[in-house]
């Protein structure tokens, strides 16, 4: 499954600053059972807007990680949250339909 959220960087801060914290927290979170990786994308033409995508085997795996409340992760997230606004987009199943271009 995919867990998506949007990050809006507050004035006076940068996406690179957020990304450093995001990587630190992600390295810890990715040790959890079922974690399959994370990606951070910058919006085209909006350097202050990021899209984060976390991949998990199941929603139950992600929920279990959240319930664990790792204090180091919580501290990293709390510090980063002062410099941005985070909006959860949602939780999504793996793609049911994939349409790829035909190759000659």
C-alpha positions as CSV (number, residue, x, y, z in Angstrom):
1,X,0.0,0.0,0.0
2,X,1.0,3.6,-0.4
3,X,0.8,6.4,2.2
4,X,0.9,9.9,0.7
5,X,1.3,13.3,2.2
6,X,2.0,16.8,1.0
7,X,4.6,19.0,2.7
8,X,4.5,22.8,2.3
9,X,7.7,24.4,3.4
10,X,7.2,27.6,5.5
11,X,8.9,30.9,4.4
12,X,12.4,31.2,5.6
13,X,13.0,27.4,5.3
14,X,14.0,25.1,2.4
15,X,13.0,21.8,1.1
16,X,16.5,20.6,1.6
17,X,16.2,21.3,5.3
18,X,13.1,19.2,5.5
19,X,14.6,16.5,3.3
20,X,17.5,16.0,5.8
21,X,15.0,15.4,8.6
22,X,12.8,13.2,6.4
23,X,15.7,11.0,5.5
24,X,16.8,10.6,9.1
25,X,13.2,9.6,10.2
26,X,12.8,7.4,7.1
27,X,16.0,5.4,7.8
28,X,14.5,4.4,11.2
29,X,11.0,3.8,10.0
30,X,12.3,1.6,7.2
31,X,13.5,-0.9,9.8
32,X,9.9,-1.7,10.6
33,X,8.4,-5.0,9.3
34,X,6.6,-4.4,6.0
35,X,8.3,-1.1,5.1
36,X,9.2,-1.0,1.4
37,X,10.8,2.4,0.9
38,X,10.0,6.1,0.7
39,X,10.3,8.7,-1.9
40,X,10.1,12.5,-1.8
41,X,9.1,14.5,-4.9
42,X,9.3,18.3,-5.4
43,X,6.4,19.9,-7.2
44,X,7.3,21.4,-10.6
45,X,7.4,25.1,-10.4
46,X,6.8,25.1,-6.6
47,X,10.0,24.4,-4.8
48,X,8.2,24.8,-1.4
49,X,5.8,21.9,-2.1
50,X,6.8,18.3,-1.7
51,X,5.0,15.0,-2.1
52,X,6.0,12.1,0.1
53,X,5.2,8.5,-0.7
54,X,5.8,5.7,1.7
55,X,5.4,2.1,0.5
56,X,4.3,-0.7,2.8
57,X,3.4,-4.4,2.4
58,X,0.1,-3.8,4.2
59,X,-1.9,-1.1,6.0
60,X,-1.6,-3.3,9.1
61,X,2.2,-3.0,8.9
62,X,2.1,0.8,8.7
63,X,-0.4,1.0,11.5
64,X,1.8,-1.2,13.7
65,X,4.8,1.1,13.0
66,X,2.6,4.1,14.0
67,X,1.5,2.4,17.3
68,X,5.1,1.7,18.2
69,X,5.7,5.5,18.7
70,X,9.5,5.5,18.3
71,X,10.7,8.4,20.4
72,X,13.5,9.3,18.0
73,X,11.2,9.4,15.0
74,X,8.7,11.4,17.0
75,X,11.4,14.0,17.9
76,X,12.6,14.3,14.3
77,X,9.0,14.8,13.1
78,X,8.2,17.3,15.8
79,X,11.3,19.4,15.0
80,X,10.6,19.3,11.2
81,X,6.9,20.2,11.7
82,X,7.9,23.6,13.0
83,X,9.2,24.4,9.5
84,X,6.4,23.1,7.3
85,X,2.7,22.2,7.1
86,X,1.9,18.6,6.4
87,X,-1.4,17.4,4.9
88,X,-2.1,13.7,4.7
89,X,-3.5,12.9,1.2
90,X,-4.4,9.3,2.1
91,X,-3.7,5.6,2.1
92,X,-3.9,3.8,-1.2
93,X,-3.9,0.1,-2.3
94,X,-1.4,-0.9,-4.9
95,X,-2.5,0.0,-8.4
96,X,-5.3,-2.1,-9.8
97,X,-4.9,-0.8,-13.3
98,X,-1.6,0.0,-14.9
99,X,-1.4,1.4,-18.5
100,X,2.0,1.5,-20.0
101,X,2.9,2.8,-23.5
102,X,3.5,0.2,-26.1
103,X,7.2,-0.1,-27.2
104,X,8.1,-0.8,-30.8
